[in-house]
Amino acid sequence: MKCSEFLHELTNYLDGVLDDTTKVELENHLSWCHNCYVVCDTTKKTIEIYRDSQLYELPENLRTRLRSAIMAKCQQYKKRGPESV
Ligand SMILES: [Zn+2]
């Protein structure tokens, strides 16, 4: 699995709506890719804070904002070179 694929599935993963196979692939990716681990961890904490304060489903606009922030970060990493960290 590539970072772009990981990031594409990240919000589904955090929502717990993935099938087991994809989930395992994501967890495998996390075990070796520090970039995605950090992104996942940060996103998870952001969502938890949001959920704790609102107790509602993550609204679509926040989800979209998170995803574009994540994709922007992914682009930054790509510019620095493949898996350089
Ligand atoms: Zn990655």
PDB file of the backbone (N, CA, C, O) and the ligand in Angstrom, with CONECT records:
HET     ZN  A 101       1
ATOM      1  N   MET A   1       0.834  -1.208   0.000  1.00  0.00           N
ATOM      2  CA  MET A   1       0.000   0.000   0.000  1.00  0.00           C
ATOM      3  C   MET A   1       0.867   1.256   0.000  1.00  0.00           C
ATOM      4  O   MET A   1       1.835   1.360   0.753  1.00  0.00           O
ATOM      5  N   LYS A   2       0.503   2.196  -0.851  1.00  0.00           N
ATOM      6  CA  LYS A   2       1.240   3.452  -0.931  1.00  0.00           C
ATOM      7  C   LYS A   2       0.645   4.463   0.047  1.00  0.00           C
ATOM      8  O   LYS A   2      -0.488   4.319   0.507  1.00  0.00           O
ATOM      9  N   CYS A   3       1.452   5.504   0.353  1.00  0.00           N
ATOM     10  CA  CYS A   3       0.988   6.549   1.265  1.00  0.00           C
ATOM     11  C   CYS A   3      -0.295   7.191   0.768  1.00  0.00           C
ATOM     12  O   CYS A   3      -1.197   7.474   1.557  1.00  0.00           O
ATOM     13  N   SER A   4      -0.384   7.425  -0.541  1.00  0.00           N
ATOM     14  CA  SER A   4      -1.580   8.070  -1.084  1.00  0.00           C
ATOM     15  C   SER A   4      -2.813   7.195  -0.847  1.00  0.00           C
ATOM     16  O   SER A   4      -3.895   7.701  -0.550  1.00  0.00           O
ATOM     17  N   GLU A   5      -2.639   5.877  -0.980  1.00  0.00           N
ATOM     18  CA  GLU A   5      -3.752   4.963  -0.734  1.00  0.00           C
ATOM     19  C   GLU A   5      -4.111   4.950   0.751  1.00  0.00           C
ATOM     20  O   GLU A   5      -5.282   4.930   1.131  1.00  0.00           O
ATOM     21  N   PHE A   6      -3.075   4.963   1.566  1.00  0.00           N
ATOM     22  CA  PHE A   6      -3.307   4.993   3.007  1.00  0.00           C
ATOM     23  C   PHE A   6      -4.126   6.225   3.384  1.00  0.00           C
ATOM     24  O   PHE A   6      -5.129   6.132   4.092  1.00  0.00           O
ATOM     25  N   LEU A   7      -3.678   7.376   2.899  1.00  0.00           N
ATOM     26  CA  LEU A   7      -4.342   8.626   3.261  1.00  0.00           C
ATOM     27  C   LEU A   7      -5.767   8.673   2.728  1.00  0.00           C
ATOM     28  O   LEU A   7      -6.657   9.266   3.337  1.00  0.00           O
ATOM     29  N   HIS A   8      -5.962   8.036   1.578  1.00  0.00           N
ATOM     30  CA  HIS A   8      -7.296   7.993   1.001  1.00  0.00           C
ATOM     31  C   HIS A   8      -8.268   7.228   1.908  1.00  0.00           C
ATOM     32  O   HIS A   8      -9.438   7.593   2.022  1.00  0.00           O
ATOM     33  N   GLU A   9      -7.775   6.173   2.546  1.00  0.00           N
ATOM     34  CA  GLU A   9      -8.628   5.326   3.394  1.00  0.00           C
ATOM     35  C   GLU A   9      -8.631   5.745   4.859  1.00  0.00           C
ATOM     36  O   GLU A   9      -9.381   5.197   5.667  1.00  0.00           O
ATOM     37  N   LEU A  10      -7.780   6.726   5.200  1.00  0.00           N
ATOM     38  CA  LEU A  10      -7.585   7.039   6.618  1.00  0.00           C
ATOM     39  C   LEU A  10      -8.874   7.401   7.358  1.00  0.00           C
ATOM     40  O   LEU A  10      -9.128   6.901   8.454  1.00  0.00           O
ATOM     41  N   THR A  11      -9.680   8.266   6.756  1.00  0.00           N
ATOM     42  CA  THR A  11     -10.894   8.676   7.476  1.00  0.00           C
ATOM     43  C   THR A  11     -11.853   7.507   7.648  1.00  0.00           C
ATOM     44  O   THR A  11     -12.547   7.407   8.659  1.00  0.00           O
ATOM     45  N   ASN A  12     -11.888   6.617   6.646  1.00  0.00           N
ATOM     46  CA  ASN A  12     -12.727   5.412   6.790  1.00  0.00           C
ATOM     47  C   ASN A  12     -12.205   4.531   7.915  1.00  0.00           C
ATOM     48  O   ASN A  12     -12.969   3.964   8.696  1.00  0.00           O
ATOM     49  N   TYR A  13     -10.870   4.431   7.976  1.00  0.00           N
ATOM     50  CA  TYR A  13     -10.245   3.641   9.029  1.00  0.00           C
ATOM     51  C   TYR A  13     -10.612   4.196  10.406  1.00  0.00           C
ATOM     52  O   TYR A  13     -10.993   3.454  11.311  1.00  0.00           O
ATOM     53  N   LEU A  14     -10.489   5.504  10.542  1.00  0.00           N
ATOM     54  CA  LEU A  14     -10.774   6.134  11.833  1.00  0.00           C
ATOM     55  C   LEU A  14     -12.262   6.065  12.166  1.00  0.00           C
ATOM     56  O   LEU A  14     -12.640   6.057  13.338  1.00  0.00           O
ATOM     57  N   ASP A  15     -13.084   6.015  11.160  1.00  0.00           N
ATOM     58  CA  ASP A  15     -14.527   5.856  11.381  1.00  0.00           C
ATOM     59  C   ASP A  15     -14.906   4.417  11.704  1.00  0.00           C
ATOM     60  O   ASP A  15     -16.019   4.139  12.150  1.00  0.00           O
ATOM     61  N   GLY A  16     -13.949   3.494  11.466  1.00  0.00           N
ATOM     62  CA  GLY A  16     -14.219   2.086  11.730  1.00  0.00           C
ATOM     63  C   GLY A  16     -15.158   1.452  10.729  1.00  0.00           C
ATOM     64  O   GLY A  16     -15.860   0.496  11.057  1.00  0.00           O
ATOM     65  N   VAL A  17     -15.182   1.971   9.511  1.00  0.00           N
ATOM     66  CA  VAL A  17     -16.108   1.439   8.517  1.00  0.00           C
ATOM     67  C   VAL A  17     -15.413   0.576   7.462  1.00  0.00           C
ATOM     68  O   VAL A  17     -16.034   0.184   6.474  1.00  0.00           O
ATOM     69  N   LEU A  18     -14.129   0.280   7.667  1.00  0.00           N
ATOM     70  CA  LEU A  18     -13.406  -0.522   6.679  1.00  0.00           C
ATOM     71  C   LEU A  18     -13.636  -2.013   6.889  1.00  0.00           C
ATOM     72  O   LEU A  18     -13.936  -2.468   7.993  1.00  0.00           O
ATOM     73  N   ASP A  19     -13.488  -2.761   5.794  1.00  0.00           N
ATOM     74  CA  ASP A  19     -13.490  -4.212   5.936  1.00  0.00           C
ATOM     75  C   ASP A  19     -12.144  -4.659   6.527  1.00  0.00           C
ATOM     76  O   ASP A  19     -11.164  -3.914   6.499  1.00  0.00           O
ATOM     77  N   ASP A  20     -12.114  -5.861   7.050  1.00  0.00           N
ATOM     78  CA  ASP A  20     -10.941  -6.337   7.790  1.00  0.00           C
ATOM     79  C   ASP A  20      -9.671  -6.344   6.951  1.00  0.00           C
ATOM     80  O   ASP A  20      -8.598  -5.998   7.446  1.00  0.00           O
ATOM     81  N   THR A  21      -9.783  -6.732   5.689  1.00  0.00           N
ATOM     82  CA  THR A  21      -8.599  -6.826   4.824  1.00  0.00           C
ATOM     83  C   THR A  21      -7.934  -5.465   4.667  1.00  0.00           C
ATOM     84  O   THR A  21      -6.722  -5.335   4.839  1.00  0.00           O
ATOM     85  N   THR A  22      -8.730  -4.454   4.341  1.00  0.00           N
ATOM     86  CA  THR A  22      -8.184  -3.114   4.157  1.00  0.00           C
ATOM     87  C   THR A  22      -7.609  -2.590   5.463  1.00  0.00           C
ATOM     88  O   THR A  22      -6.576  -1.921   5.480  1.00  0.00           O
ATOM     89  N   LYS A  23      -8.290  -2.903   6.551  1.00  0.00           N
ATOM     90  CA  LYS A  23      -7.839  -2.457   7.860  1.00  0.00           C
ATOM     91  C   LYS A  23      -6.446  -3.021   8.184  1.00  0.00           C
ATOM     92  O   LYS A  23      -5.573  -2.306   8.675  1.00  0.00           O
ATOM     93  N   VAL A  24      -6.263  -4.298   7.903  1.00  0.00           N
ATOM     94  CA  VAL A  24      -4.967  -4.936   8.137  1.00  0.00           C
ATOM     95  C   VAL A  24      -3.881  -4.285   7.269  1.00  0.00           C
ATOM     96  O   VAL A  24      -2.760  -4.053   7.721  1.00  0.00           O
ATOM     97  N   GLU A  25      -4.243  -3.995   6.007  1.00  0.00           N
ATOM     98  CA  GLU A  25      -3.283  -3.335   5.119  1.00  0.00           C
ATOM     99  C   GLU A  25      -2.876  -1.971   5.668  1.00  0.00           C
ATOM    100  O   GLU A  25      -1.703  -1.601   5.628  1.00  0.00           O
ATOM    101  N   LEU A  26      -3.848  -1.232   6.177  1.00  0.00           N
ATOM    102  CA  LEU A  26      -3.557   0.081   6.750  1.00  0.00           C
ATOM    103  C   LEU A  26      -2.669  -0.063   7.977  1.00  0.00           C
ATOM    104  O   LEU A  26      -1.729   0.709   8.165  1.00  0.00           O
ATOM    105  N   GLU A  27      -2.965  -1.048   8.806  1.00  0.00           N
ATOM    106  CA  GLU A  27      -2.172  -1.225  10.022  1.00  0.00           C
ATOM    107  C   GLU A  27      -0.746  -1.657   9.686  1.00  0.00           C
ATOM    108  O   GLU A  27       0.207  -1.257  10.354  1.00  0.00           O
ATOM    109  N   ASN A  28      -0.610  -2.476   8.646  1.00  0.00           N
ATOM    110  CA  ASN A  28       0.725  -2.835   8.172  1.00  0.00           C
ATOM    111  C   ASN A  28       1.496  -1.596   7.725  1.00  0.00           C
ATOM    112  O   ASN A  28       2.671  -1.422   8.047  1.00  0.00           O
ATOM    113  N   HIS A  29       0.811  -0.750   6.983  1.00  0.00           N
ATOM    114  CA  HIS A  29       1.449   0.472   6.490  1.00  0.00           C
ATOM    115  C   HIS A  29       1.922   1.326   7.667  1.00  0.00           C
ATOM    116  O   HIS A  29       3.036   1.851   7.660  1.00  0.00           O
ATOM    117  N   LEU A  30       1.065   1.456   8.670  1.00  0.00           N
ATOM    118  CA  LEU A  30       1.404   2.254   9.851  1.00  0.00           C
ATOM    119  C   LEU A  30       2.634   1.716  10.573  1.00  0.00           C
ATOM    120  O   LEU A  30       3.385   2.474  11.188  1.00  0.00           O
ATOM    121  N   SER A  31       2.833   0.412  10.493  1.00  0.00           N
ATOM    122  CA  SER A  31       3.922  -0.195  11.261  1.00  0.00           C
ATOM    123  C   SER A  31       5.293   0.163  10.693  1.00  0.00           C
ATOM    124  O   SER A  31       6.296   0.092  11.402  1.00  0.00           O
ATOM    125  N   TRP A  32       5.340   0.551   9.402  1.00  0.00           N
ATOM    126  CA  TRP A  32       6.655   0.916   8.858  1.00  0.00           C
ATOM    127  C   TRP A  32       6.753   2.345   8.375  1.00  0.00           C
ATOM    128  O   TRP A  32       7.859   2.850   8.181  1.00  0.00           O
ATOM    129  N   CYS A  33       5.604   3.027   8.171  1.00  0.00           N
ATOM    130  CA  CYS A  33       5.652   4.377   7.610  1.00  0.00           C
ATOM    131  C   CYS A  33       5.399   5.413   8.701  1.00  0.00           C
ATOM    132  O   CYS A  33       4.273   5.593   9.165  1.00  0.00           O
ATOM    133  N   HIS A  34       6.479   6.087   9.097  1.00  0.00           N
ATOM    134  CA  HIS A  34       6.355   7.045  10.187  1.00  0.00           C
ATOM    135  C   HIS A  34       5.501   8.247   9.792  1.00  0.00           C
ATOM    136  O   HIS A  34       4.724   8.754  10.602  1.00  0.00           O
ATOM    137  N   ASN A  35       5.644   8.703   8.548  1.00  0.00           N
ATOM    138  CA  ASN A  35       4.847   9.838   8.065  1.00  0.00           C
ATOM    139  C   ASN A  35       3.368   9.603   8.291  1.00  0.00           C
ATOM    140  O   ASN A  35       2.672  10.439   8.867  1.00  0.00           O
ATOM    141  N   CYS A  36       2.900   8.464   7.834  1.00  0.00           N
ATOM    142  CA  CYS A  36       1.474   8.173   7.936  1.00  0.00           C
ATOM    143  C   CYS A  36       1.066   7.914   9.381  1.00  0.00           C
ATOM    144  O   CYS A  36      -0.058   8.216   9.783  1.00  0.00           O
ATOM    145  N   TYR A  37       1.986   7.354  10.157  1.00  0.00           N
ATOM    146  CA  TYR A  37       1.694   7.136  11.569  1.00  0.00           C
ATOM    147  C   TYR A  37       1.392   8.469  12.253  1.00  0.00           C
ATOM    148  O   TYR A  37       0.423   8.599  13.001  1.00  0.00           O
ATOM    149  N   VAL A  38       2.252   9.458  11.974  1.00  0.00           N
ATOM    150  CA  VAL A  38       2.069  10.780  12.587  1.00  0.00           C
ATOM    151  C   VAL A  38       0.760  11.410  12.119  1.00  0.00           C
ATOM    152  O   VAL A  38       0.008  11.969  12.917  1.00  0.00           O
ATOM    153  N   VAL A  39       0.497  11.314  10.814  1.00  0.00           N
ATOM    154  CA  VAL A  39      -0.737  11.890  10.270  1.00  0.00           C
ATOM    155  C   VAL A  39      -1.954  11.222  10.896  1.00  0.00           C
ATOM    156  O   VAL A  39      -2.913  11.891  11.281  1.00  0.00           O
ATOM    157  N   CYS A  40      -1.908   9.890  10.995  1.00  0.00           N
ATOM    158  CA  CYS A  40      -3.012   9.118  11.565  1.00  0.00           C
ATOM    159  C   CYS A  40      -3.237   9.496  13.026  1.00  0.00           C
ATOM    160  O   CYS A  40      -4.367   9.721  13.459  1.00  0.00           O
ATOM    161  N   ASP A  41      -2.145   9.560  13.770  1.00  0.00           N
ATOM    162  CA  ASP A  41      -2.221   9.870  15.196  1.00  0.00           C
ATOM    163  C   ASP A  41      -2.803  11.265  15.420  1.00  0.00           C
ATOM    164  O   ASP A  41      -3.669  11.462  16.273  1.00  0.00           O
ATOM    165  N   THR A  42      -2.314  12.222  14.643  1.00  0.00           N
ATOM    166  CA  THR A  42      -2.789  13.604  14.762  1.00  0.00           C
ATOM    167  C   THR A  42      -4.268  13.701  14.414  1.00  0.00           C
ATOM    168  O   THR A  42      -5.045  14.349  15.116  1.00  0.00           O
ATOM    169  N   THR A  43      -4.639  13.052  13.328  1.00  0.00           N
ATOM    170  CA  THR A  43      -6.037  13.099  12.882  1.00  0.00           C
ATOM    171  C   THR A  43      -6.950  12.454  13.909  1.00  0.00           C
ATOM    172  O   THR A  43      -8.031  12.961  14.209  1.00  0.00           O
ATOM    173  N   LYS A  44      -6.491  11.310  14.451  1.00  0.00           N
ATOM    174  CA  LYS A  44      -7.280  10.588  15.446  1.00  0.00           C
ATOM    175  C   LYS A  44      -7.532  11.466  16.665  1.00  0.00           C
ATOM    176  O   LYS A  44      -8.651  11.530  17.175  1.00  0.00           O
ATOM    177  N   LYS A  45      -6.475  12.146  17.130  1.00  0.00           N
ATOM    178  CA  LYS A  45      -6.617  13.019  18.306  1.00  0.00           C
ATOM    179  C   LYS A  45      -7.556  14.174  18.016  1.00  0.00           C
ATOM    180  O   LYS A  45      -8.378  14.550  18.852  1.00  0.00           O
ATOM    181  N   THR A  46      -7.423  14.738  16.808  1.00  0.00           N
ATOM    182  CA  THR A  46      -8.301  15.842  16.414  1.00  0.00           C
ATOM    183  C   THR A  46      -9.756  15.403  16.448  1.00  0.00           C
ATOM    184  O   THR A  46     -10.620  16.109  16.967  1.00  0.00           O
ATOM    185  N   ILE A  47     -10.014  14.232  15.890  1.00  0.00           N
ATOM    186  CA  ILE A  47     -11.376  13.709  15.847  1.00  0.00           C
ATOM    187  C   ILE A  47     -11.895  13.418  17.252  1.00  0.00           C
ATOM    188  O   ILE A  47     -13.053  13.693  17.567  1.00  0.00           O
ATOM    189  N   GLU A  48     -11.020  12.854  18.096  1.00  0.00           N
ATOM    190  CA  GLU A  48     -11.446  12.535  19.466  1.00  0.00           C
ATOM    191  C   GLU A  48     -11.829  13.790  20.232  1.00  0.00           C
ATOM    192  O   GLU A  48     -12.833  13.822  20.944  1.00  0.00           O
ATOM    193  N   ILE A  49     -11.007  14.824  20.072  1.00  0.00           N
ATOM    194  CA  ILE A  49     -11.305  16.095  20.746  1.00  0.00           C
ATOM    195  C   ILE A  49     -12.649  16.620  20.258  1.00  0.00           C
ATOM    196  O   ILE A  49     -13.493  17.061  21.039  1.00  0.00           O
ATOM    197  N   TYR A  50     -12.820  16.557  18.934  1.00  0.00           N
ATOM    198  CA  TYR A  50     -14.054  17.056  18.341  1.00  0.00           C
ATOM    199  C   TYR A  50     -15.252  16.253  18.844  1.00  0.00           C
ATOM    200  O   TYR A  50     -16.287  16.818  19.199  1.00  0.00           O
ATOM    201  N   ARG A  51     -15.101  14.941  18.870  1.00  0.00           N
ATOM    202  CA  ARG A  51     -16.219  14.080  19.295  1.00  0.00           C
ATOM    203  C   ARG A  51     -16.540  14.277  20.761  1.00  0.00           C
ATOM    204  O   ARG A  51     -17.708  14.287  21.149  1.00  0.00           O
ATOM    205  N   ASP A  52     -15.498  14.434  21.589  1.00  0.00           N
ATOM    206  CA  ASP A  52     -15.717  14.644  23.011  1.00  0.00           C
ATOM    207  C   ASP A  52     -16.516  15.911  23.259  1.00  0.00           C
ATOM    208  O   ASP A  52     -17.366  15.959  24.149  1.00  0.00           O
ATOM    209  N   SER A  53     -16.237  16.935  22.466  1.00  0.00           N
ATOM    210  CA  SER A  53     -16.906  18.202  22.726  1.00  0.00           C
ATOM    211  C   SER A  53     -18.281  18.274  22.078  1.00  0.00           C
ATOM    212  O   SER A  53     -19.141  19.022  22.544  1.00  0.00           O
ATOM    213  N   GLN A  54     -18.502  17.514  21.017  1.00  0.00           N
ATOM    214  CA  GLN A  54     -19.766  17.645  20.286  1.00  0.00           C
ATOM    215  C   GLN A  54     -20.699  16.442  20.456  1.00  0.00           C
ATOM    216  O   GLN A  54     -21.922  16.583  20.448  1.00  0.00           O
ATOM    217  N   LEU A  55     -20.100  15.260  20.611  1.00  0.00           N
ATOM    218  CA  LEU A  55     -20.870  14.025  20.700  1.00  0.00           C
ATOM    219  C   LEU A  55     -21.779  13.798  19.498  1.00  0.00           C
ATOM    220  O   LEU A  55     -22.881  13.263  19.615  1.00  0.00           O
ATOM    221  N   TYR A  56     -21.280  14.223  18.341  1.00  0.00           N
ATOM    222  CA  TYR A  56     -22.006  13.999  17.101  1.00  0.00           C
ATOM    223  C   TYR A  56     -21.101  13.330  16.087  1.00  0.00           C
ATOM    224  O   TYR A  56     -19.884  13.261  16.260  1.00  0.00           O
ATOM    225  N   GLU A  57     -21.718  12.841  15.030  1.00  0.00           N
ATOM    226  CA  GLU A  57     -20.960  12.333  13.886  1.00  0.00           C
ATOM    227  C   GLU A  57     -20.082  13.441  13.322  1.00  0.00           C
ATOM    228  O   GLU A  57     -20.452  14.615  13.330  1.00  0.00           O
ATOM    229  N   LEU A  58     -18.911  13.045  12.833  1.00  0.00           N
ATOM    230  CA  LEU A  58     -18.034  13.993  12.164  1.00  0.00           C
ATOM    231  C   LEU A  58     -18.730  14.528  10.917  1.00  0.00           C
ATOM    232  O   LEU A  58     -19.041  13.760  10.006  1.00  0.00           O
ATOM    233  N   PRO A  59     -18.974  15.825  10.867  1.00  0.00           N
ATOM    234  CA  PRO A  59     -19.699  16.344   9.702  1.00  0.00           C
ATOM    235  C   PRO A  59     -18.846  16.290   8.438  1.00  0.00           C
ATOM    236  O   PRO A  59     -17.616  16.295   8.491  1.00  0.00           O
ATOM    237  N   GLU A  60     -19.527  16.239   7.320  1.00  0.00           N
ATOM    238  CA  GLU A  60     -18.846  16.059   6.043  1.00  0.00           C
ATOM    239  C   GLU A  60     -17.844  17.183   5.773  1.00  0.00           C
ATOM    240  O   GLU A  60     -16.772  16.926   5.225  1.00  0.00           O
ATOM    241  N   ASN A  61     -18.168  18.404   6.141  1.00  0.00           N
ATOM    242  CA  ASN A  61     -17.234  19.502   5.833  1.00  0.00           C
ATOM    243  C   ASN A  61     -15.940  19.396   6.638  1.00  0.00           C
ATOM    244  O   ASN A  61     -14.867  19.722   6.130  1.00  0.00           O
ATOM    245  N   LEU A  62     -16.032  18.945   7.884  1.00  0.00           N
ATOM    246  CA  LEU A  62     -14.807  18.759   8.669  1.00  0.00           C
ATOM    247  C   LEU A  62     -13.993  17.609   8.090  1.00  0.00           C
ATOM    248  O   LEU A  62     -12.766  17.683   8.014  1.00  0.00           O
ATOM    249  N   ARG A  63     -14.668  16.567   7.691  1.00  0.00           N
ATOM    250  CA  ARG A  63     -14.004  15.422   7.098  1.00  0.00           C
ATOM    251  C   ARG A  63     -13.236  15.833   5.831  1.00  0.00           C
ATOM    252  O   ARG A  63     -12.095  15.429   5.610  1.00  0.00           O
ATOM    253  N   THR A  64     -13.908  16.650   5.011  1.00  0.00           N
ATOM    254  CA  THR A  64     -13.274  17.128   3.780  1.00  0.00           C
ATOM    255  C   THR A  64     -12.068  17.998   4.104  1.00  0.00           C
ATOM    256  O   THR A  64     -11.025  17.887   3.459  1.00  0.00           O
ATOM    257  N   ARG A  65     -12.207  18.851   5.088  1.00  0.00           N
ATOM    258  CA  ARG A  65     -11.089  19.735   5.475  1.00  0.00           C
ATOM    259  C   ARG A  65      -9.914  18.917   5.980  1.00  0.00           C
ATOM    260  O   ARG A  65      -8.767  19.176   5.618  1.00  0.00           O
ATOM    261  N   LEU A  66     -10.199  17.939   6.809  1.00  0.00           N
ATOM    262  CA  LEU A  66      -9.142  17.073   7.327  1.00  0.00           C
ATOM    263  C   LEU A  66      -8.425  16.377   6.180  1.00  0.00           C
ATOM    264  O   LEU A  66      -7.196  16.323   6.137  1.00  0.00           O
ATOM    265  N   ARG A  67      -9.212  15.847   5.256  1.00  0.00           N
ATOM    266  CA  ARG A  67      -8.621  15.090   4.170  1.00  0.00           C
ATOM    267  C   ARG A  67      -7.733  15.991   3.310  1.00  0.00           C
ATOM    268  O   ARG A  67      -6.643  15.580   2.913  1.00  0.00           O
ATOM    269  N   SER A  68      -8.186  17.212   3.017  1.00  0.00           N
ATOM    270  CA  SER A  68      -7.353  18.073   2.177  1.00  0.00           C
ATOM    271  C   SER A  68      -6.102  18.512   2.928  1.00  0.00           C
ATOM    272  O   SER A  68      -5.044  18.686   2.323  1.00  0.00           O
ATOM    273  N   ALA A  69      -6.216  18.693   4.255  1.00  0.00           N
ATOM    274  CA  ALA A  69      -5.027  19.012   5.042  1.00  0.00           C
ATOM    275  C   ALA A  69      -4.029  17.862   4.985  1.00  0.00           C
ATOM    276  O   ALA A  69      -2.822  18.071   4.859  1.00  0.00           O
ATOM    277  N   ILE A  70      -4.551  16.653   5.079  1.00  0.00           N
ATOM    278  CA  ILE A  70      -3.703  15.472   5.026  1.00  0.00           C
ATOM    279  C   ILE A  70      -3.059  15.343   3.646  1.00  0.00           C
ATOM    280  O   ILE A  70      -1.866  15.062   3.540  1.00  0.00           O
ATOM    281  N   MET A  71      -3.839  15.545   2.605  1.00  0.00           N
ATOM    282  CA  MET A  71      -3.298  15.430   1.257  1.00  0.00           C
ATOM    283  C   MET A  71      -2.232  16.491   1.013  1.00  0.00           C
ATOM    284  O   MET A  71      -1.233  16.222   0.345  1.00  0.00           O
ATOM    285  N   ALA A  72      -2.433  17.688   1.545  1.00  0.00           N
ATOM    286  CA  ALA A  72      -1.423  18.744   1.403  1.00  0.00           C
ATOM    287  C   ALA A  72      -0.120  18.315   2.075  1.00  0.00           C
ATOM    288  O   ALA A  72       0.968  18.549   1.548  1.00  0.00           O
ATOM    289  N   LYS A  73      -0.243  17.694   3.227  1.00  0.00           N
ATOM    290  CA  LYS A  73       0.929  17.215   3.944  1.00  0.00           C
ATOM    291  C   LYS A  73       1.636  16.126   3.132  1.00  0.00           C
ATOM    292  O   LYS A  73       2.864  16.077   3.061  1.00  0.00           O
ATOM    293  N   CYS A  74       0.848  15.280   2.540  1.00  0.00           N
ATOM    294  CA  CYS A  74       1.402  14.211   1.715  1.00  0.00           C
ATOM    295  C   CYS A  74       2.178  14.808   0.540  1.00  0.00           C
ATOM    296  O   CYS A  74       3.251  14.317   0.189  1.00  0.00           O
ATOM    297  N   GLN A  75       1.639  15.858  -0.062  1.00  0.00           N
ATOM    298  CA  GLN A  75       2.333  16.513  -1.181  1.00  0.00           C
ATOM    299  C   GLN A  75       3.670  17.078  -0.716  1.00  0.00           C
ATOM    300  O   GLN A  75       4.665  16.994  -1.436  1.00  0.00           O
ATOM    301  N   GLN A  76       3.697  17.650   0.479  1.00  0.00           N
ATOM    302  CA  GLN A  76       4.957  18.177   1.025  1.00  0.00           C
ATOM    303  C   GLN A  76       5.989  17.074   1.143  1.00  0.00           C
ATOM    304  O   GLN A  76       7.149  17.256   0.773  1.00  0.00           O
ATOM    305  N   TYR A  77       5.575  15.955   1.647  1.00  0.00           N
ATOM    306  CA  TYR A  77       6.514  14.840   1.803  1.00  0.00           C
ATOM    307  C   TYR A  77       7.033  14.400   0.453  1.00  0.00           C
ATOM    308  O   TYR A  77       8.214  14.092   0.294  1.00  0.00           O
ATOM    309  N   LYS A  78       6.130  14.375  -0.523  1.00  0.00           N
ATOM    310  CA  LYS A  78       6.533  13.932  -1.859  1.00  0.00           C
ATOM    311  C   LYS A  78       7.603  14.851  -2.428  1.00  0.00           C
ATOM    312  O   LYS A  78       8.538  14.392  -3.084  1.00  0.00           O
ATOM    313  N   LYS A  79       7.467  16.156  -2.176  1.00  0.00           N
ATOM    314  CA  LYS A  79       8.447  17.095  -2.696  1.00  0.00           C
ATOM    315  C   LYS A  79       9.811  16.852  -2.071  1.00  0.00           C
ATOM    316  O   LYS A  79      10.840  17.040  -2.720  1.00  0.00           O
ATOM    317  N   ARG A  80       9.819  16.441  -0.833  1.00  0.00           N
ATOM    318  CA  ARG A  80      11.089  16.207  -0.135  1.00  0.00           C
ATOM    319  C   ARG A  80      11.749  14.910  -0.578  1.00  0.00           C
ATOM    320  O   ARG A  80      12.910  14.665  -0.249  1.00  0.00           O
ATOM    321  N   GLY A  81      11.045  14.097  -1.301  1.00  0.00           N
ATOM    322  CA  GLY A  81      11.653  12.853  -1.773  1.00  0.00           C
ATOM    323  C   GLY A  81      10.910  11.665  -1.210  1.00  0.00           C
ATOM    324  O   GLY A  81      10.238  11.776  -0.185  1.00  0.00           O
ATOM    325  N   PRO A  82      11.029  10.522  -1.877  1.00  0.00           N
ATOM    326  CA  PRO A  82      10.262   9.350  -1.476  1.00  0.00           C
ATOM    327  C   PRO A  82      10.711   8.770  -0.142  1.00  0.00           C
ATOM    328  O   PRO A  82      11.860   8.365   0.034  1.00  0.00           O
ATOM    329  N   GLU A  83       9.761   8.746   0.793  1.00  0.00           N
ATOM    330  CA  GLU A  83       9.998   8.091   2.091  1.00  0.00           C
ATOM    331  C   GLU A  83      11.314   8.496   2.731  1.00  0.00           C
ATOM    332  O   GLU A  83      12.026   7.651   3.274  1.00  0.00           O
ATOM    333  N   SER A  84      11.646   9.788   2.671  1.00  0.00           N
ATOM    334  CA  SER A  84      12.961  10.220   3.156  1.00  0.00           C
ATOM    335  C   SER A  84      13.032  10.296   4.675  1.00  0.00           C
ATOM    336  O   SER A  84      14.130  10.326   5.232  1.00  0.00           O
ATOM    337  N   VAL A  85      11.902  10.326   5.352  1.00  0.00           N
ATOM    338  CA  VAL A  85      11.919  10.463   6.816  1.00  0.00           C
ATOM    339  C   VAL A  85      11.929   9.080   7.439  1.00  0.00           C
ATOM    340  O   VAL A  85      11.944   8.954   8.663  1.00  0.00           O
TER     341      VAL A  85
HETATM  342 ZN    ZN A 101       2.787   6.146   4.358  1.00  0.00          ZN2+
END
